[in-house]
Amino acid sequence: GFELVQNRPLLIPSTKRAVESALTAMKEAAPGPMLNSIRTSVHVHFDVTSYTFLDLLVWCLVYWTIEPYISYFCSETRRGNLFCLRHTDSQFAPLDLALAIKGMNPYSARSFTEDLRYASLNLASVCKFGSLEFRLKEGTDDPAEVATWIDILEKVRQFSLGFNNPLQFRDFFLRKCDAKDLPEIILGKELVSVINKRRGKQPLPPEKEIREAFVGLTKLFAAHKTFNFEEEVKATLEEQKAKAAALQ
């Protein structure tokens, strides 16, 4: 096997062209069907070097809420997969973030540890590459499939930018939005139509899966009263300086 990696960040249109070019060259070099495995996947990185911690936090919360729904665009082998665990498969990432926030140290490296690498939403790449990595999509040699997945993730990103902090998104979900309408609000009718065709008939309606994902994020929403960390971080830094001075 092998891995194709872009050597620098590109705008989305350029990324789509680069993916199409690479996959076309791969097919020409090795004609025939692509052999897949549970470890073969498409990883999409978004450059977050200009994002604040709250920007990232809201983005994560929106993604984790809609994740059960958009996961139907991906292969069934990616749901519950140990190399791309969704929030509903393991709550380690949201709970770890909640603990960091409650400990008044939200910017610490512990929030972006390598232990989070194999989550569907990989926070470890923030420190490693300055990017937020999405690992849920299975391997494919179809550039149109990759392009649509990028569009889905970009819609989630754009929607998350409409909130200044987690509490605003929480209140929107609870008071201004019905869970059954959230996919179309975030993704638009065209992408919802594409995902619904993949989803088919499932035991649970999409709104129930979305609500359960949202409820699973309760501890993270409740980790701070205002999500304004300035005074707490300042107090922590002053305490650390005082301790360091005492040791001298």
Phi, psi and chi 1 to 4 in degrees:
 res  aa     phi    psi   chi1   chi2   chi3   chi4
   1 GLY       -  172.0      -      -      -      -
   2 PHE  -154.6  169.8   58.2   89.8      -      -
   3 GLU  -129.3  130.9 -175.6  174.2    9.5      -
   4 LEU   -97.6  126.0  -64.1  174.5      -      -
   5 VAL  -130.7  130.7 -177.2      -      -      -
   6 GLN   -70.9  139.2  -71.6 -175.8 -174.5      -
   7 ASN   -88.8   -1.0   60.0    3.0      -      -
   8 ARG  -162.7  158.9   68.1 -174.1 -172.0  -79.3
   9 PRO   -65.8  142.6  -19.0   31.4      -      -
  10 LEU  -131.2  153.0  -63.2  173.2      -      -
  11 LEU   -64.9  157.8  -63.6  176.4      -      -
  12 ILE   -57.4  -46.2  -74.2  177.9      -      -
  13 PRO   -58.6  -41.0  -25.3   36.2      -      -
  14 SER   -67.4  -36.2  -61.4      -      -      -
  15 THR   -62.7  -45.1  -65.1      -      -      -
  16 LYS   -61.0  -41.3  -68.3  178.4  179.1  179.0
  17 ARG   -66.3  -39.6  -71.2 -167.1  -66.0  -90.8
  18 ALA   -64.8  -40.5      -      -      -      -
  19 VAL   -63.9  -45.1  168.2      -      -      -
  20 GLU   -62.1  -42.3 -177.1  172.5   11.7      -
  21 SER   -63.3  -44.6  176.4      -      -      -
  22 ALA   -66.0  -43.5      -      -      -      -
  23 LEU   -69.5  -35.0  -69.0  176.7      -      -
  24 THR   -63.8  -44.3  -60.4      -      -      -
  25 ALA   -63.9  -37.7      -      -      -      -
  26 MET   -65.2  -42.2 -176.0  178.2   71.8      -
  27 LYS   -65.8  -37.5  -68.7  177.5 -176.5  178.2
  28 GLU   -68.4  -36.0  -68.8  174.1   -9.2      -
  29 ALA   -75.4  -32.4      -      -      -      -
  30 ALA  -138.1   79.0      -      -      -      -
  31 PRO   -61.5  153.9  -19.8   32.2      -      -
  32 GLY   113.9  170.6      -      -      -      -
  33 PRO   -68.3  147.3   25.3  -34.1      -      -
  34 MET   -81.2  131.4 -178.5 -177.1   73.9      -
  35 LEU   -84.0  128.3  -61.9  178.0      -      -
  36 ASN  -109.5  164.5 -139.6  -33.7      -      -
  37 SER  -151.7  173.1   78.1      -      -      -
  38 ILE   -67.4  -15.2   61.9  169.2      -      -
  39 ARG   -98.5   -4.6  -62.8 -169.0   63.8  172.7
  40 THR   -85.9  127.8  -54.1      -      -      -
  41 SER  -158.5  166.9   52.5      -      -      -
  42 VAL  -106.4  120.8  174.0      -      -      -
  43 HIS  -107.6  123.0  -61.5  172.1      -      -
  44 VAL  -108.6  122.8  179.6      -      -      -
  45 HIS  -106.5  135.2  -71.6 -106.3      -      -
  46 PHE  -112.0  128.3  -78.3   81.0      -      -
  47 ASP   -65.5  121.6 -179.6    5.3      -      -
  48 VAL  -121.3   21.6  -64.8      -      -      -
  49 THR   -66.4  -17.3   51.6      -      -      -
  50 SER  -104.5    7.6   62.6      -      -      -
  51 TYR   -91.9  146.9  -82.8   61.1      -      -
  52 THR   -84.3  168.0   66.3      -      -      -
  53 PHE   -60.4  -40.5  176.1   77.9      -      -
  54 LEU   -66.4  -36.2  -76.0  178.8      -      -
  55 ASP   -57.0  -48.1  -70.0  -24.9      -      -
  56 LEU   -64.2  -42.0  -72.0  175.6      -      -
  57 LEU   -62.8  -46.0 -171.3   55.9      -      -
  58 VAL   -64.4  -42.6  175.0      -      -      -
  59 TRP   -57.3  -46.2 -170.7   -5.1      -      -
  60 CYS   -60.8  -44.3  -70.0      -      -      -
  61 LEU   -64.9  -41.5  -74.1  164.0      -      -
  62 VAL   -64.5  -45.5  171.9      -      -      -
  63 TYR   -61.4  -47.8  173.5   81.5      -      -
  64 TRP   -63.0  -32.2  -77.6  -35.2      -      -
  65 THR   -69.5  -42.0  -59.7      -      -      -
  66 ILE   -91.0   -8.4 -161.5   70.2      -      -
  67 GLU   -54.1  -44.4 -175.7 -179.9   46.1      -
  68 PRO   -57.2  -34.2  -23.3   34.2      -      -
  69 TYR   -75.4  -49.6  178.6   75.2      -      -
  70 ILE   -71.4  -15.7   65.0  174.4      -      -
  71 SER   -66.0  -17.2   68.6      -      -      -
  72 TYR   -74.3  -12.5  -72.5  103.9      -      -
  73 PHE   -75.8  -16.4 -177.2   74.6      -      -
  74 CYS  -100.2  164.0  -54.6      -      -      -
  75 SER   -62.0  149.1  165.9      -      -      -
  76 GLU   -59.8  -26.2 -172.9  175.8   -8.2      -
  77 THR   -68.0  -13.7   61.6      -      -      -
  78 ARG   -90.3  -13.0  -56.9  -58.4  -73.2  173.3
  79 ARG   -86.1  119.4  -63.9 -167.4  -78.6  -82.2
  80 GLY    80.4    9.4      -      -      -      -
  81 ASN   -74.8  131.4 -170.9  -52.5      -      -
  82 LEU   -65.6  -13.3  -68.1  176.5      -      -
  83 PHE   -98.5    0.0  -61.6  101.5      -      -
  84 CYS  -156.2   57.7   58.9      -      -      -
  85 LEU   -64.2  127.0  -71.2  169.1      -      -
  86 ARG   -77.6  165.2  -61.9  171.1  -58.5  167.0
  87 HIS   -57.1  -36.8  149.8   59.4      -      -
  88 THR   -76.3  -13.1   48.9      -      -      -
  89 ASP   -87.8  -36.2  -59.5  -41.1      -      -
  90 SER  -151.8  128.0  170.0      -      -      -
  91 GLN   -95.4   18.6  -68.2 -165.8  -10.0      -
  92 PHE   -58.9  -47.0 -179.8   80.2      -      -
  93 ALA   -63.9  -51.8      -      -      -      -
  94 PRO   -61.0  -39.6  -23.1   33.3      -      -
  95 LEU   -68.0  -36.5  -69.3  178.1      -      -
  96 ASP   -66.3  -40.6 -161.8   55.4      -      -
  97 LEU   -63.3  -41.7  -81.5  170.3      -      -
  98 ALA   -61.5  -41.5      -      -      -      -
  99 LEU   -64.7  -39.7  -73.1  172.7      -      -
 100 ALA   -64.8  -40.4      -      -      -      -
 101 ILE   -68.7  -44.0  -68.2  168.3      -      -
 102 LYS   -63.4  -31.2  -75.7 -176.1  176.0 -179.6
 103 GLY   -81.8    8.7      -      -      -      -
 104 MET    58.4   33.5  -63.3 -172.1  -65.0      -
 105 ASN  -138.3   57.2 -161.0   10.0      -      -
 106 PRO   -67.5  -22.6   26.5  -35.6      -      -
 107 TYR   -92.4    5.7  -51.9  121.3      -      -
 108 SER   -70.0  157.1   69.3      -      -      -
 109 ALA   -65.1  -20.0      -      -      -      -
 110 ARG   -61.3  -24.2   67.5  162.9  -71.8  173.0
 111 SER   -74.1  -13.2  -59.6      -      -      -
 112 PHE  -129.3   35.4  -50.7   99.6      -      -
 113 THR   -68.9  157.4  172.0      -      -      -
 114 GLU   -62.5  -17.4  -83.3  -68.3  -51.0      -
 115 ASP   -62.4  -18.8  -67.1  -23.1      -      -
 116 LEU   -93.7    2.4  -57.8  172.6      -      -
 117 ARG   -58.9  -38.8  177.7 -178.2  176.0 -173.6
 118 TYR   -95.5   24.3  -71.2  117.1      -      -
 119 ALA   -84.3  156.4      -      -      -      -
 120 SER   -56.0  -41.2  161.0      -      -      -
 121 LEU  -105.9  106.3  172.6   54.2      -      -
 122 ASN   -92.2  107.6  173.8   18.8      -      -
 123 LEU   -82.2  -18.5  -69.3  167.6      -      -
 124 ALA   -62.3  -27.3      -      -      -      -
 125 SER   -71.8  -13.9   66.6      -      -      -
 126 VAL   -62.0  -48.1  172.8      -      -      -
 127 CYS   -75.5  -34.9  -74.8      -      -      -
 128 LYS   -76.7  -43.8 -168.7  172.6 -176.4  179.9
 129 PHE  -123.4   -6.5  -60.2  115.6      -      -
 130 GLY    72.8   29.5      -      -      -      -
 131 SER  -137.5  159.6   65.8      -      -      -
 132 LEU  -103.2  124.5 -157.0   55.0      -      -
 133 GLU  -107.5  133.7 -179.3 -171.1   27.4      -
 134 PHE  -113.4  119.8  -62.6   85.6      -      -
 135 ARG  -112.7    7.6  -57.5  170.0   54.4   89.3
 136 LEU   -74.3  -27.6 -169.6   57.8      -      -
 137 LYS   -75.9  133.9 -175.7   62.9  179.2  167.1
 138 GLU   -70.4  165.3   76.8  -80.5    1.7      -
 139 GLY   -65.2  141.0      -      -      -      -
 140 THR  -153.0  150.7  177.1      -      -      -
 141 ASP  -107.1   17.2   58.1   -0.2      -      -
 142 ASP  -101.7  108.5 -177.4   -6.7      -      -
 143 PRO   -62.4  -30.8   18.9  -30.1      -      -
 144 ALA   -66.1  -36.0      -      -      -      -
 145 GLU   -64.7  -42.7 -174.3   83.5   -5.0      -
 146 VAL   -65.5  -42.4  177.6      -      -      -
 147 ALA   -61.5  -41.1      -      -      -      -
 148 THR   -66.2  -40.1  -58.8      -      -      -
 149 TRP   -63.0  -40.5  179.2 -123.5      -      -
 150 ILE   -61.9  -41.8  -68.5  172.5      -      -
 151 ASP   -61.6  -40.6  -71.7  -20.4      -      -
 152 ILE   -61.5  -48.4  -69.8  170.1      -      -
 153 LEU   -65.3  -36.9  -64.6  175.9      -      -
 154 GLU   -66.8  -36.0  170.8   62.0    5.5      -
 155 LYS   -63.6  -40.0  -73.0  -72.6 -171.6  178.8
 156 VAL   -63.4  -43.3  174.8      -      -      -
 157 ARG   -61.2  -48.7 -175.1 -167.4   73.2   83.3
 158 GLN   -61.4  -42.0  -70.1  177.9   -0.5      -
 159 PHE   -63.3  -40.6  178.4   77.3      -      -
 160 SER   -64.3  -27.4   72.6      -      -      -
 161 LEU   -69.1   -9.8  -69.6  174.8      -      -
 162 GLY   -80.1   -0.2      -      -      -      -
 163 PHE  -124.9  136.7  -54.0   95.5      -      -
 164 ASN   -83.4  -23.0  -66.1  -35.8      -      -
 165 ASN  -158.3  168.1   61.3   59.0      -      -
 166 PRO   -58.0  -33.1  -28.4   37.6      -      -
 167 LEU   -66.0  -33.3  -58.8 -178.6      -      -
 168 GLN   -66.2  -42.5  -71.7 -174.1    3.4      -
 169 PHE   -66.8  -40.8  171.7   58.3      -      -
 170 ARG   -58.1  -46.8 -179.3 -159.4   64.4 -174.9
 171 ASP   -67.2  -36.5  -68.1  -14.4      -      -
 172 PHE   -60.6  -46.8  170.8   84.1      -      -
 173 PHE   -64.8  -41.4 -174.4   89.3      -      -
 174 LEU   -80.1  -31.9  -67.4  175.2      -      -
 175 ARG  -115.9  -22.6  -59.5  174.8 -176.9  175.9
 176 LYS  -120.5    0.9  -59.5  178.7 -178.5  179.3
 177 CYS  -143.2  137.2  166.8      -      -      -
 178 ASP   -91.6  136.4 -167.9  -51.7      -      -
 179 ALA   -55.6  -32.9      -      -      -      -
 180 LYS   -68.8  -20.3   66.8 -179.7  175.5   58.3
 181 ASP   -93.3  -12.8  -62.1  -35.6      -      -
 182 LEU   -59.5  -44.0 -170.2   65.3      -      -
 183 PRO   -54.8  -45.3  -28.1   37.5      -      -
 184 GLU   -71.4  -34.3 -168.8  167.8  -50.6      -
 185 ILE   -61.7  -42.6  -69.8  172.1      -      -
 186 ILE   -80.9  -46.1  -65.2  177.3      -      -
 187 LEU   -99.3  -24.6  -55.3  173.0      -      -
 188 GLY    89.1  161.3      -      -      -      -
 189 LYS   -63.1  -39.5  -69.3 -176.8  178.8  179.8
 190 GLU   -63.7  -48.6 -175.1  175.8  -15.8      -
 191 LEU   -70.1  -35.1  -71.0  174.5      -      -
 192 VAL   -61.7  -40.7  163.8      -      -      -
 193 SER   -61.6  -41.9  176.3      -      -      -
 194 VAL   -62.5  -46.5  170.4      -      -      -
 195 ILE   -68.3  -40.0  -65.7  174.0      -      -
 196 ASN   -61.0  -35.2  -76.2  -15.6      -      -
 197 LYS   -65.0  -38.5  -71.8  178.5 -177.8  177.7
 198 ARG   -71.7  -36.3  -57.7  -79.3 -178.6   95.0
 199 ARG   -67.1  -43.1 -172.1  175.5 -173.3  -83.6
 200 GLY    62.6 -149.3      -      -      -      -
 201 LYS   -90.6  127.0  -67.3 -176.6  178.2  180.0
 202 GLN  -126.9  155.6  -62.9  -65.2  -32.0      -
 203 PRO   -58.8  -36.4  -21.3   31.2      -      -
 204 LEU  -109.6  141.1  -63.9  176.5      -      -
 205 PRO   -67.3  153.1   24.2  -32.7      -      -
 206 PRO   -58.4  -35.9   17.9  -30.3      -      -
 207 GLU   -65.4  -31.3   59.3  -93.7   27.5      -
 208 LYS   -69.2  -40.9 -175.2  171.9  178.6   59.0
 209 GLU   -64.5  -39.9  -67.5 -178.1  -61.7      -
 210 ILE   -66.3  -44.5  -70.8  170.2      -      -
 211 ARG   -61.6  -42.0  -71.6 -168.1 -169.2  104.2
 212 GLU   -65.0  -37.8  -71.7 -178.9   -9.8      -
 213 ALA   -64.9  -42.4      -      -      -      -
 214 PHE   -62.6  -46.1 -179.3   84.2      -      -
 215 VAL   -61.5  -34.3  169.4      -      -      -
 216 GLY   -65.3  -11.8      -      -      -      -
 217 LEU  -100.8    9.5  -61.8  167.4      -      -
 218 THR   -55.0  -45.0  -61.9      -      -      -
 219 LYS   -64.8  -31.4  -70.7 -174.7  178.2  179.7
 220 LEU   -74.1  -41.0 -173.5   47.7      -      -
 221 PHE   -62.2  -32.8  -78.4  115.9      -      -
 222 ALA   -92.3    6.4      -      -      -      -
 223 ALA   -70.0  -19.4      -      -      -      -
 224 HIS  -152.8  145.7 -160.0  -82.6      -      -
 225 LYS   -70.9  -38.0  -70.0 -177.7  177.9 -179.9
 226 THR  -125.0  -19.2   64.7      -      -      -
 227 PHE    61.1   28.3  -75.5   91.1      -      -
 228 ASN  -105.6  104.8 -177.5  -12.0      -      -
 229 PHE   -94.4   -1.9  -53.1  118.4      -      -
 230 GLU   -56.6  -51.4  -69.3 -177.2    5.8      -
 231 GLU   -66.5  -39.0  -68.7  -59.0  -41.3      -
 232 GLU   -67.9  -41.8  -67.2  173.2   -5.5      -
 233 VAL   -65.5  -41.1  170.2      -      -      -
 234 LYS   -60.2  -44.3 -177.6  179.7  178.2 -179.3
 235 ALA   -65.0  -39.2      -      -      -      -
 236 THR   -64.3  -42.8  -60.1      -      -      -
 237 LEU   -64.4  -41.1  -69.5  174.2      -      -
 238 GLU   -64.7  -38.8  -70.4  177.0   -7.4      -
 239 GLU   -64.6  -41.3 -177.9 -178.9  -11.7      -
 240 GLN   -65.6  -39.9  -70.4  173.9  -10.9      -
 241 LYS   -63.8  -41.0  -71.2  179.7 -179.9  178.5
 242 ALA   -63.2  -42.2      -      -      -      -
 243 LYS   -64.6  -40.8  -72.6 -179.1  179.6  179.5
 244 ALA   -66.2  -39.3      -      -      -      -
 245 ALA   -66.0  -35.8      -      -      -      -
 246 ALA   -67.3  -27.2      -      -      -      -
 247 LEU   -82.7  -14.3  -66.6  174.5      -      -
 248 GLN   -79.1      -  -68.1  179.5   -6.2      -
